[in-house]
Amino acid sequence: MRNIVLEAVDLVKIYNVNTENAFEALHGIQFRVYDGDFIAIMGPSGSGKSTFINTISTIDRPTHGKVYIHNTDVSTMSEEEIGKFRYENLGFIFQAFNLLDTHTLFENIAMPLSLAHTPVEKIHARVHELAKLMDIEHSLEKFPNECSGGQRQRAAICRALVNAPKLIVADEPTGNLDSKNSAELMKLFRQMNEEMGVTIVMVTHDPLITSYANKLIYIRDGRIETELERGPMTQETFFSAITEINSAESKGLLDA
């Protein structure tokens, strides 16, 4: 039986609480992520998918409900506790890479370990291990503005993996990449998931990117409307099924 990595219970997020402009972005969502999952979250603009990923990954707090990561209730933690919990348990990969331009790739990748006061020799070994895996070992002394988009995204992946997190959260990770680098990145994600056992939750708007995952969660109007497991389907068949769901949702919005 697989362990539950993350669980959201009755998740509600309301903006502008107790005002006439109050807006409920998430409506009592129930959600589980199991060890070894690779989940893609899709939905139309304004559906709540960004709010959802931020709320389950400690970036934002729910208005009501609970978020558990490895049985720890993160929704009641203080800011200091959450900060420590993030770099010990979570890895984040963003569309904009979020690398510090004044630091080399080595320094960017090493930062979570430095914050955890890891011995220097262990930091050096871990950074080089991941950089070799991601084929950027030769670029570690370069600054981000001296690197290609693909290299910067690979560095961001190394930084996300450097502390061996229990969960990777990726928000539109291919948004700033061309089609070739996007495909290479998703192959790396699949390799991380299948060979390294990394659990991944990813937001994307692209059915092709979603087809690399093992499960689709489709959000609309702040609710999980559709769930689709890849199961024994080929990637091509899974892509067709995702496209059909996406097209049906789009048609529903147009017909509404």
C-alpha atoms as an extended CHARMM CRD file, in Angstrom:
* protein
*
       256  EXT
         1         1  MET       CA              0.0000000000        0.0000000000        0.0000000000  PROA      1               0.0000000000
         2         2  ARG       CA              1.4280000000        3.3690000000       -1.0360000000  PROA      2               0.0000000000
         3         3  ASN       CA              1.9540000000        6.1190000000        1.5260000000  PROA      3               0.0000000000
         4         4  ILE       CA              0.0300000000        9.3970000000        1.3230000000  PROA      4               0.0000000000
         5         5  VAL       CA              2.4860000000       12.2240000000        0.6380000000  PROA      5               0.0000000000
         6         6  LEU       CA             -0.0440000000       15.0620000000        0.6350000000  PROA      6               0.0000000000
         7         7  GLU       CA             -3.7070000000       15.3360000000        1.5800000000  PROA      7               0.0000000000
         8         8  ALA       CA             -6.0950000000       18.2820000000        1.3250000000  PROA      8               0.0000000000
         9         9  VAL       CA             -9.2620000000       18.0000000000        3.4160000000  PROA      9               0.0000000000
        10        10  ASP       CA            -12.2810000000       20.2870000000        2.7820000000  PROA      10              0.0000000000
        11        11  LEU       CA             -9.9630000000       22.8950000000        1.2700000000  PROA      11              0.0000000000
        12        12  VAL       CA            -11.5370000000       26.3540000000        0.9670000000  PROA      12              0.0000000000
        13        13  LYS       CA             -9.8030000000       29.5640000000       -0.0810000000  PROA      13              0.0000000000
        14        14  ILE       CA            -11.6420000000       32.9020000000        0.1500000000  PROA      14              0.0000000000
        15        15  TYR       CA            -10.0780000000       36.1820000000       -0.8960000000  PROA      15              0.0000000000
        16        16  ASN       CA            -11.1580000000       39.4750000000        0.7160000000  PROA      16              0.0000000000
        17        17  VAL       CA            -12.7860000000       37.6260000000        3.6130000000  PROA      17              0.0000000000
        18        18  ASN       CA            -15.5100000000       39.5300000000        5.5000000000  PROA      18              0.0000000000
        19        19  THR       CA            -15.8890000000       42.1700000000        2.7980000000  PROA      19              0.0000000000
        20        20  GLU       CA            -18.5160000000       42.7200000000        0.1310000000  PROA      20              0.0000000000
        21        21  ASN       CA            -15.8510000000       41.7410000000       -2.4130000000  PROA      21              0.0000000000
        22        22  ALA       CA            -15.2800000000       38.2890000000       -0.8860000000  PROA      22              0.0000000000
        23        23  PHE       CA            -14.5090000000       35.6660000000       -3.5170000000  PROA      23              0.0000000000
        24        24  GLU       CA            -14.3740000000       31.9260000000       -2.8950000000  PROA      24              0.0000000000
        25        25  ALA       CA            -11.6810000000       30.5450000000       -5.1880000000  PROA      25              0.0000000000
        26        26  LEU       CA            -11.6820000000       26.9540000000       -3.8600000000  PROA      26              0.0000000000
        27        27  HSD       CA            -14.8010000000       25.1190000000       -2.7010000000  PROA      27              0.0000000000
        28        28  GLY       CA            -14.1680000000       22.3030000000       -0.2290000000  PROA      28              0.0000000000
        29        29  ILE       CA            -11.6620000000       20.3140000000       -2.3040000000  PROA      29              0.0000000000
        30        30  GLN       CA            -10.6180000000       16.7980000000       -1.2750000000  PROA      30              0.0000000000
        31        31  PHE       CA             -7.3070000000       15.6840000000       -2.7630000000  PROA      31              0.0000000000
        32        32  ARG       CA             -4.6350000000       13.0670000000       -2.1580000000  PROA      32              0.0000000000
        33        33  VAL       CA             -1.1560000000       12.5640000000       -3.5590000000  PROA      33              0.0000000000
        34        34  TYR       CA              0.4860000000        9.1810000000       -3.0650000000  PROA      34              0.0000000000
        35        35  ASP       CA              4.1570000000        8.3100000000       -3.0160000000  PROA      35              0.0000000000
        36        36  GLY       CA              5.3790000000        7.9980000000       -6.6240000000  PROA      36              0.0000000000
        37        37  ASP       CA              2.5160000000        9.9650000000       -8.2040000000  PROA      37              0.0000000000
        38        38  PHE       CA              3.1100000000       12.2710000000      -11.1600000000  PROA      38              0.0000000000
        39        39  ILE       CA              0.0290000000       14.4970000000      -11.3070000000  PROA      39              0.0000000000
        40        40  ALA       CA             -0.7510000000       17.2730000000      -13.7920000000  PROA      40              0.0000000000
        41        41  ILE       CA             -3.3040000000       19.9280000000      -12.8730000000  PROA      41              0.0000000000
        42        42  MET       CA             -5.1750000000       21.6730000000      -15.6780000000  PROA      42              0.0000000000
        43        43  GLY       CA             -8.1080000000       24.0410000000      -15.9520000000  PROA      43              0.0000000000
        44        44  PRO       CA             -9.2550000000       27.1610000000      -17.7980000000  PROA      44              0.0000000000
        45        45  SER       CA             -8.0000000000       30.6140000000      -16.8390000000  PROA      45              0.0000000000
        46        46  GLY       CA             -9.5350000000       31.6540000000      -13.5220000000  PROA      46              0.0000000000
        47        47  SER       CA            -10.4280000000       28.0660000000      -12.5830000000  PROA      47              0.0000000000
        48        48  GLY       CA             -8.4590000000       28.1810000000       -9.3280000000  PROA      48              0.0000000000
        49        49  LYS       CA             -5.5680000000       25.9070000000      -10.3150000000  PROA      49              0.0000000000
        50        50  SER       CA             -2.8660000000       28.4120000000       -9.2890000000  PROA      50              0.0000000000
        51        51  THR       CA             -4.6320000000       29.0900000000       -5.9990000000  PROA      51              0.0000000000
        52        52  PHE       CA             -4.8970000000       25.3430000000       -5.4950000000  PROA      52              0.0000000000
        53        53  ILE       CA             -1.2090000000       24.5950000000       -6.1170000000  PROA      53              0.0000000000
        54        54  ASN       CA             -0.1540000000       27.5160000000       -3.9010000000  PROA      54              0.0000000000
        55        55  THR       CA             -2.4380000000       26.4200000000       -1.0720000000  PROA      55              0.0000000000
        56        56  ILE       CA             -1.4020000000       22.7660000000       -1.0290000000  PROA      56              0.0000000000
        57        57  SER       CA              2.3200000000       23.6550000000       -1.2220000000  PROA      57              0.0000000000
        58        58  THR       CA              2.4460000000       26.0720000000        1.7790000000  PROA      58              0.0000000000
        59        59  ILE       CA              2.8980000000       29.2030000000       -0.3860000000  PROA      59              0.0000000000
        60        60  ASP       CA             -0.6030000000       30.3440000000        0.6350000000  PROA      60              0.0000000000
        61        61  ARG       CA             -2.8320000000       29.4090000000        3.5590000000  PROA      61              0.0000000000
        62        62  PRO       CA             -6.3280000000       27.9270000000        3.2380000000  PROA      62              0.0000000000
        63        63  THR       CA             -9.2490000000       29.8850000000        4.6680000000  PROA      63              0.0000000000
        64        64  HSD       CA            -10.8200000000       26.6460000000        5.8690000000  PROA      64              0.0000000000
        65        65  GLY       CA             -9.7540000000       23.0220000000        5.7530000000  PROA      65              0.0000000000
        66        66  LYS       CA             -6.4620000000       21.2680000000        6.3030000000  PROA      66              0.0000000000
        67        67  VAL       CA             -3.3400000000       20.4350000000        4.3010000000  PROA      67              0.0000000000
        68        68  TYR       CA             -1.2170000000       17.5130000000        5.4660000000  PROA      68              0.0000000000
        69        69  ILE       CA              2.2170000000       16.7310000000        4.0410000000  PROA      69              0.0000000000
        70        70  HSD       CA              3.4610000000       13.3820000000        5.3300000000  PROA      70              0.0000000000
        71        71  ASN       CA              0.8760000000       13.5500000000        8.1290000000  PROA      71              0.0000000000
        72        72  THR       CA              2.0600000000       16.9950000000        9.2500000000  PROA      72              0.0000000000
        73        73  ASP       CA             -0.6430000000       19.6730000000        9.3730000000  PROA      73              0.0000000000
        74        74  VAL       CA              1.1090000000       22.5250000000        7.5530000000  PROA      74              0.0000000000
        75        75  SER       CA             -1.9590000000       24.7730000000        7.5520000000  PROA      75              0.0000000000
        76        76  THR       CA             -1.4570000000       25.6870000000       11.2410000000  PROA      76              0.0000000000
        77        77  MET       CA              2.2970000000       26.3020000000       11.1540000000  PROA      77              0.0000000000
        78        78  SER       CA              3.9130000000       29.6580000000       11.8660000000  PROA      78              0.0000000000
        79        79  GLU       CA              5.7990000000       31.4040000000        9.0610000000  PROA      79              0.0000000000
        80        80  GLU       CA              9.1140000000       30.3830000000       10.6220000000  PROA      80              0.0000000000
        81        81  GLU       CA              8.0040000000       26.7510000000       10.8950000000  PROA      81              0.0000000000
        82        82  ILE       CA              6.7270000000       26.7420000000        7.3090000000  PROA      82              0.0000000000
        83        83  GLY       CA             10.0040000000       28.1740000000        5.9960000000  PROA      83              0.0000000000
        84        84  LYS       CA             12.0120000000       25.4130000000        7.6630000000  PROA      84              0.0000000000
        85        85  PHE       CA              9.4930000000       22.7530000000        6.5790000000  PROA      85              0.0000000000
        86        86  ARG       CA              9.6870000000       23.8850000000        2.9240000000  PROA      86              0.0000000000
        87        87  TYR       CA             13.4230000000       23.5110000000        2.4670000000  PROA      87              0.0000000000
        88        88  GLU       CA             13.4420000000       20.2020000000        4.3570000000  PROA      88              0.0000000000
        89        89  ASN       CA             10.4940000000       18.5820000000        2.5500000000  PROA      89              0.0000000000
        90        90  LEU       CA              9.5120000000       20.3710000000       -0.6810000000  PROA      90              0.0000000000
        91        91  GLY       CA             11.1500000000       21.2790000000       -3.9740000000  PROA      91              0.0000000000
        92        92  PHE       CA              9.7510000000       24.0630000000       -6.1720000000  PROA      92              0.0000000000
        93        93  ILE       CA             10.1870000000       24.5380000000       -9.9240000000  PROA      93              0.0000000000
        94        94  PHE       CA              8.7220000000       27.7230000000      -11.4100000000  PROA      94              0.0000000000
        95        95  GLN       CA              8.0830000000       29.0440000000      -14.9100000000  PROA      95              0.0000000000
        96        96  ALA       CA             10.4410000000       31.9940000000      -14.2970000000  PROA      96              0.0000000000
        97        97  PHE       CA             13.2110000000       29.7200000000      -12.8900000000  PROA      97              0.0000000000
        98        98  ASN       CA             13.6030000000       32.0810000000       -9.8620000000  PROA      98              0.0000000000
        99        99  LEU       CA             17.3850000000       31.8410000000       -9.8730000000  PROA      99              0.0000000000
       100       100  LEU       CA             19.3820000000       34.6490000000       -8.2370000000  PROA      100             0.0000000000
       101       101  ASP       CA             21.2550000000       36.5360000000      -10.9610000000  PROA      101             0.0000000000
       102       102  THR       CA             24.0330000000       37.5710000000       -8.5430000000  PROA      102             0.0000000000
       103       103  HSD       CA             24.8710000000       33.9380000000       -7.7220000000  PROA      103             0.0000000000
       104       104  THR       CA             26.4340000000       31.2300000000       -9.8760000000  PROA      104             0.0000000000
       105       105  LEU       CA             24.4780000000       28.1180000000      -10.7930000000  PROA      105             0.0000000000
       106       106  PHE       CA             26.4550000000       26.2450000000       -8.1280000000  PROA      106             0.0000000000
       107       107  GLU       CA             25.4540000000       28.7790000000       -5.4680000000  PROA      107             0.0000000000
       108       108  ASN       CA             21.8100000000       28.7650000000       -6.5790000000  PROA      108             0.0000000000
       109       109  ILE       CA             21.6190000000       24.9730000000       -6.4410000000  PROA      109             0.0000000000
       110       110  ALA       CA             23.4170000000       24.7930000000       -3.0990000000  PROA      110             0.0000000000
       111       111  MET       CA             21.2320000000       27.3930000000       -1.3790000000  PROA      111             0.0000000000
       112       112  PRO       CA             18.6830000000       25.0150000000        0.2850000000  PROA      112             0.0000000000
       113       113  LEU       CA             21.5560000000       22.9720000000        1.7270000000  PROA      113             0.0000000000
       114       114  SER       CA             23.3560000000       26.1120000000        2.8980000000  PROA      114             0.0000000000
       115       115  LEU       CA             20.1980000000       27.2280000000        4.6970000000  PROA      115             0.0000000000
       116       116  ALA       CA             20.0990000000       23.8280000000        6.3800000000  PROA      116             0.0000000000
       117       117  HSD       CA             23.7390000000       24.2900000000        7.5220000000  PROA      117             0.0000000000
       118       118  THR       CA             24.8880000000       21.2050000000        5.6200000000  PROA      118             0.0000000000
       119       119  PRO       CA             28.6660000000       20.6160000000        5.7400000000  PROA      119             0.0000000000
       120       120  VAL       CA             30.5020000000       22.1590000000        2.7720000000  PROA      120             0.0000000000
       121       121  GLU       CA             31.9130000000       18.8670000000        1.4750000000  PROA      121             0.0000000000
       122       122  LYS       CA             28.4350000000       17.3230000000        1.3940000000  PROA      122             0.0000000000
       123       123  ILE       CA             27.0500000000       20.3620000000       -0.4230000000  PROA      123             0.0000000000
       124       124  HSD       CA             29.8320000000       20.1520000000       -3.0270000000  PROA      124             0.0000000000
       125       125  ALA       CA             29.2600000000       16.4280000000       -3.5970000000  PROA      125             0.0000000000
       126       126  ARG       CA             25.4660000000       16.7240000000       -3.8580000000  PROA      126             0.0000000000
       127       127  VAL       CA             25.5210000000       19.7170000000       -6.2230000000  PROA      127             0.0000000000
       128       128  HSD       CA             27.9980000000       18.0270000000       -8.5740000000  PROA      128             0.0000000000
       129       129  GLU       CA             26.0400000000       14.7550000000       -8.4470000000  PROA      129             0.0000000000
       130       130  LEU       CA             22.8360000000       16.4690000000       -9.6100000000  PROA      130             0.0000000000
       131       131  ALA       CA             24.5760000000       18.7780000000      -12.0840000000  PROA      131             0.0000000000
       132       132  LYS       CA             26.1410000000       15.7460000000      -13.7440000000  PROA      132             0.0000000000
       133       133  LEU       CA             22.7370000000       14.0370000000      -13.8880000000  PROA      133             0.0000000000
       134       134  MET       CA             21.2080000000       17.1470000000      -15.5090000000  PROA      134             0.0000000000
       135       135  ASP       CA             24.2130000000       17.6820000000      -17.8190000000  PROA      135             0.0000000000
       136       136  ILE       CA             25.1050000000       21.1760000000      -16.5390000000  PROA      136             0.0000000000
       137       137  GLU       CA             28.2520000000       20.2950000000      -14.5630000000  PROA      137             0.0000000000
       138       138  HSD       CA             30.3560000000       22.3440000000      -16.9900000000  PROA      138             0.0000000000
       139       139  SER       CA             28.1900000000       25.4340000000      -16.3310000000  PROA      139             0.0000000000
       140       140  LEU       CA             28.2300000000       25.5230000000      -12.5170000000  PROA      140             0.0000000000
       141       141  GLU       CA             30.4960000000       28.5760000000      -12.2960000000  PROA      141             0.0000000000
       142       142  LYS       CA             28.4060000000       30.5690000000      -14.7700000000  PROA      142             0.0000000000
       143       143  PHE       CA             25.7840000000       33.1150000000      -13.7450000000  PROA      143             0.0000000000
       144       144  PRO       CA             22.1710000000       32.5990000000      -14.8890000000  PROA      144             0.0000000000
       145       145  ASN       CA             22.3590000000       35.3940000000      -17.4940000000  PROA      145             0.0000000000
       146       146  GLU       CA             25.2710000000       33.5410000000      -19.1140000000  PROA      146             0.0000000000
       147       147  CYS       CA             23.1780000000       30.3820000000      -19.5900000000  PROA      147             0.0000000000
       148       148  SER       CA             20.4530000000       29.2610000000      -21.9780000000  PROA      148             0.0000000000
       149       149  GLY       CA             16.8410000000       28.8550000000      -20.8600000000  PROA      149             0.0000000000
       150       150  GLY       CA             17.2410000000       25.0960000000      -20.8480000000  PROA      150             0.0000000000
       151       151  GLN       CA             20.3580000000       25.2860000000      -18.6640000000  PROA      151             0.0000000000
       152       152  ARG       CA             18.6470000000       27.6230000000      -16.2070000000  PROA      152             0.0000000000
       153       153  GLN       CA             15.6480000000       25.3200000000      -15.9460000000  PROA      153             0.0000000000
       154       154  ARG       CA             17.9350000000       22.3310000000      -15.3550000000  PROA      154             0.0000000000
       155       155  ALA       CA             19.6600000000       24.3270000000      -12.6040000000  PROA      155             0.0000000000
       156       156  ALA       CA             16.2490000000       25.0670000000      -11.0910000000  PROA      156             0.0000000000
       157       157  ILE       CA             15.5030000000       21.3220000000      -11.1300000000  PROA      157             0.0000000000
       158       158  CYS       CA             18.8240000000       20.6010000000       -9.4040000000  PROA      158             0.0000000000
       159       159  ARG       CA             17.9830000000       23.1760000000       -6.7290000000  PROA      159             0.0000000000
       160       160  ALA       CA             14.5650000000       21.5660000000       -6.2440000000  PROA      160             0.0000000000
       161       161  LEU       CA             16.1350000000       18.1110000000       -5.8730000000  PROA      161             0.0000000000
       162       162  VAL       CA             19.2140000000       19.0210000000       -3.8460000000  PROA      162             0.0000000000
       163       163  ASN       CA             17.6630000000       18.3490000000       -0.4290000000  PROA      163             0.0000000000
       164       164  ALA       CA             16.0050000000       15.0840000000       -1.5910000000  PROA      164             0.0000000000
       165       165  PRO       CA             12.4650000000       16.4470000000       -1.0540000000  PROA      165             0.0000000000
       166       166  LYS       CA              9.4210000000       14.2560000000       -0.5000000000  PROA      166             0.0000000000
       167       167  LEU       CA              7.4670000000       16.2590000000       -3.0810000000  PROA      167             0.0000000000
       168       168  ILE       CA              8.2520000000       18.4080000000       -6.1340000000  PROA      168             0.0000000000
       169       169  VAL       CA              5.7840000000       21.2120000000       -6.9440000000  PROA      169             0.0000000000
       170       170  ALA       CA              6.0820000000       22.6120000000      -10.4840000000  PROA      170             0.0000000000
       171       171  ASP       CA              4.0970000000       25.6300000000      -11.7060000000  PROA      171             0.0000000000
       172       172  GLU       CA              4.0820000000       25.8930000000      -15.5310000000  PROA      172             0.0000000000
       173       173  PRO       CA              7.6910000000       24.6020000000      -15.6570000000  PROA      173             0.0000000000
       174       174  THR       CA              7.8400000000       24.7090000000      -19.4730000000  PROA      174             0.0000000000
       175       175  GLY       CA              6.2390000000       28.1490000000      -19.8230000000  PROA      175             0.0000000000
       176       176  ASN       CA              9.4910000000       29.8920000000      -20.8060000000  PROA      176             0.0000000000
       177       177  LEU       CA             10.9430000000       27.0550000000      -22.8840000000  PROA      177             0.0000000000
       178       178  ASP       CA             10.7040000000       26.2520000000      -26.5870000000  PROA      178             0.0000000000
       179       179  SER       CA              9.1660000000       22.9740000000      -27.7230000000  PROA      179             0.0000000000
       180       180  LYS       CA             12.4920000000       21.1080000000      -27.8810000000  PROA      180             0.0000000000
       181       181  ASN       CA             13.5590000000       22.1010000000      -24.3630000000  PROA      181             0.0000000000
       182       182  SER       CA             10.0200000000       21.4900000000      -23.0780000000  PROA      182             0.0000000000
       183       183  ALA       CA             10.1010000000       17.9080000000      -24.3650000000  PROA      183             0.0000000000
       184       184  GLU       CA             13.5600000000       17.3490000000      -22.8620000000  PROA      184             0.0000000000
       185       185  LEU       CA             12.4210000000       18.7570000000      -19.5200000000  PROA      185             0.0000000000
       186       186  MET       CA              9.3770000000       16.4980000000      -19.3910000000  PROA      186             0.0000000000
       187       187  LYS       CA             11.5170000000       13.4590000000      -20.1970000000  PROA      187             0.0000000000
       188       188  LEU       CA             13.6640000000       14.4650000000      -17.2190000000  PROA      188             0.0000000000
       189       189  PHE       CA             10.5300000000       14.7520000000      -15.0640000000  PROA      189             0.0000000000
       190       190  ARG       CA              9.4530000000       11.2730000000      -16.1220000000  PROA      190             0.0000000000
       191       191  GLN       CA             12.9430000000        9.9400000000      -15.3980000000  PROA      191             0.0000000000
       192       192  MET       CA             12.8860000000       11.6010000000      -11.9580000000  PROA      192             0.0000000000
       193       193  ASN       CA              9.5160000000       10.0270000000      -11.2680000000  PROA      193             0.0000000000
       194       194  GLU       CA             10.1530000000        6.5280000000      -12.6100000000  PROA      194             0.0000000000
       195       195  GLU       CA             13.8310000000        6.0050000000      -11.7770000000  PROA      195             0.0000000000
       196       196  MET       CA             14.3590000000        8.2360000000       -8.7310000000  PROA      196             0.0000000000
       197       197  GLY       CA             10.8970000000        7.7970000000       -7.2140000000  PROA      197             0.0000000000
       198       198  VAL       CA             10.2490000000       11.5600000000       -7.0190000000  PROA      198             0.0000000000
       199       199  THR       CA              6.6010000000       12.5210000000       -6.4230000000  PROA      199             0.0000000000
       200       200  ILE       CA              5.5340000000       15.4220000000       -8.6650000000  PROA      200             0.0000000000
       201       201  VAL       CA              2.5100000000       17.7450000000       -8.7470000000  PROA      201             0.0000000000
       202       202  MET       CA              2.5790000000       20.0520000000      -11.7580000000  PROA      202             0.0000000000
       203       203  VAL       CA              0.3370000000       22.8290000000      -13.0790000000  PROA      203             0.0000000000
       204       204  THR       CA              0.2000000000       23.2260000000      -16.8580000000  PROA      204             0.0000000000
       205       205  HSD       CA             -2.1730000000       24.4750000000      -19.5400000000  PROA      205             0.0000000000
       206       206  ASP       CA             -0.7030000000       22.2140000000      -22.2310000000  PROA      206             0.0000000000
       207       207  PRO       CA             -2.2780000000       18.7800000000      -22.9630000000  PROA      207             0.0000000000
       208       208  LEU       CA              1.0090000000       17.5420000000      -24.4770000000  PROA      208             0.0000000000
       209       209  ILE       CA              2.9130000000       18.3810000000      -21.2880000000  PROA      209             0.0000000000
       210       210  THR       CA              0.1510000000       16.7360000000      -19.2310000000  PROA      210             0.0000000000
       211       211  SER       CA              0.5260000000       13.5290000000      -21.2800000000  PROA      211             0.0000000000
       212       212  TYR       CA              3.9010000000       12.8950000000      -19.6210000000  PROA      212             0.0000000000
       213       213  ALA       CA              2.1620000000       12.5930000000      -16.2290000000  PROA      213             0.0000000000
       214       214  ASN       CA              0.3590000000        9.5800000000      -14.8010000000  PROA      214             0.0000000000
       215       215  LYS       CA             -2.8020000000       11.3880000000      -13.7380000000  PROA      215             0.0000000000
       216       216  LEU       CA             -4.7940000000       14.4520000000      -14.7670000000  PROA      216             0.0000000000
       217       217  ILE       CA             -6.7150000000       16.6110000000      -12.2990000000  PROA      217             0.0000000000
       218       218  TYR       CA             -8.9940000000       19.0570000000      -14.1290000000  PROA      218             0.0000000000
       219       219  ILE       CA            -10.1860000000       22.0280000000      -12.0770000000  PROA      219             0.0000000000
       220       220  ARG       CA            -13.0570000000       24.2750000000      -13.0070000000  PROA      220             0.0000000000
       221       221  ASP       CA            -14.7000000000       27.0030000000      -10.8960000000  PROA      221             0.0000000000
       222       222  GLY       CA            -12.6830000000       26.0520000000       -7.8380000000  PROA      222             0.0000000000
       223       223  ARG       CA            -13.6550000000       22.3800000000       -7.8590000000  PROA      223             0.0000000000
       224       224  ILE       CA            -12.0500000000       19.1980000000       -9.1310000000  PROA      224             0.0000000000
       225       225  GLU       CA            -14.3450000000       18.3880000000      -12.0200000000  PROA      225             0.0000000000
       226       226  THR       CA            -12.5170000000       15.5210000000      -13.7320000000  PROA      226             0.0000000000
       227       227  GLU       CA             -9.8100000000       13.0190000000      -12.7750000000  PROA      227             0.0000000000
       228       228  LEU       CA             -8.1480000000       10.7860000000      -15.3490000000  PROA      228             0.0000000000
       229       229  GLU       CA             -5.5870000000        8.0520000000      -14.6340000000  PROA      229             0.0000000000
       230       230  ARG       CA             -3.1940000000        7.1220000000      -17.4260000000  PROA      230             0.0000000000
       231       231  GLY       CA             -3.0610000000        3.4670000000      -16.3460000000  PROA      231             0.0000000000
       232       232  PRO       CA             -2.0920000000        1.1790000000      -19.2420000000  PROA      232             0.0000000000
       233       233  MET       CA             -2.6990000000        3.8630000000      -21.8940000000  PROA      233             0.0000000000
       234       234  THR       CA              0.1580000000        4.8440000000      -24.1860000000  PROA      234             0.0000000000
       235       235  GLN       CA              1.2350000000        8.4730000000      -24.0310000000  PROA      235             0.0000000000
       236       236  GLU       CA             -0.4460000000        9.0680000000      -27.3940000000  PROA      236             0.0000000000
       237       237  THR       CA             -3.7690000000        7.6230000000      -26.1930000000  PROA      237             0.0000000000
       238       238  PHE       CA             -3.5270000000        9.5350000000      -22.9170000000  PROA      238             0.0000000000
       239       239  PHE       CA             -2.8320000000       12.7440000000      -24.8500000000  PROA      239             0.0000000000
       240       240  SER       CA             -5.9470000000       12.1660000000      -26.9850000000  PROA      240             0.0000000000
       241       241  ALA       CA             -8.0630000000       11.6160000000      -23.8610000000  PROA      241             0.0000000000
       242       242  ILE       CA             -6.6740000000       14.7930000000      -22.2530000000  PROA      242             0.0000000000
       243       243  THR       CA             -7.3210000000       16.7900000000      -25.4120000000  PROA      243             0.0000000000
       244       244  GLU       CA            -10.8910000000       15.4900000000      -25.5020000000  PROA      244             0.0000000000
       245       245  ILE       CA            -11.5040000000       16.5550000000      -21.8840000000  PROA      245             0.0000000000
       246       246  ASN       CA             -9.9480000000       19.9490000000      -22.5240000000  PROA      246             0.0000000000
       247       247  SER       CA            -12.0000000000       20.4480000000      -25.6910000000  PROA      247             0.0000000000
       248       248  ALA       CA            -15.2120000000       19.3740000000      -23.9610000000  PROA      248             0.0000000000
       249       249  GLU       CA            -14.5730000000       21.8260000000      -21.1170000000  PROA      249             0.0000000000
       250       250  SER       CA            -13.8360000000       24.6200000000      -23.5900000000  PROA      250             0.0000000000
       251       251  LYS       CA            -16.9990000000       23.8240000000      -25.5230000000  PROA      251             0.0000000000
       252       252  GLY       CA            -18.9820000000       23.8230000000      -22.2840000000  PROA      252             0.0000000000
       253       253  LEU       CA            -17.7100000000       27.2990000000      -21.4740000000  PROA      253             0.0000000000
       254       254  LEU       CA            -18.5360000000       28.5450000000      -24.9510000000  PROA      254             0.0000000000
       255       255  ASP       CA            -22.0430000000       27.0280000000      -24.8130000000  PROA      255             0.0000000000
       256       256  ALA       CA            -22.7350000000       28.4080000000      -21.3300000000  PROA      256             0.0000000000
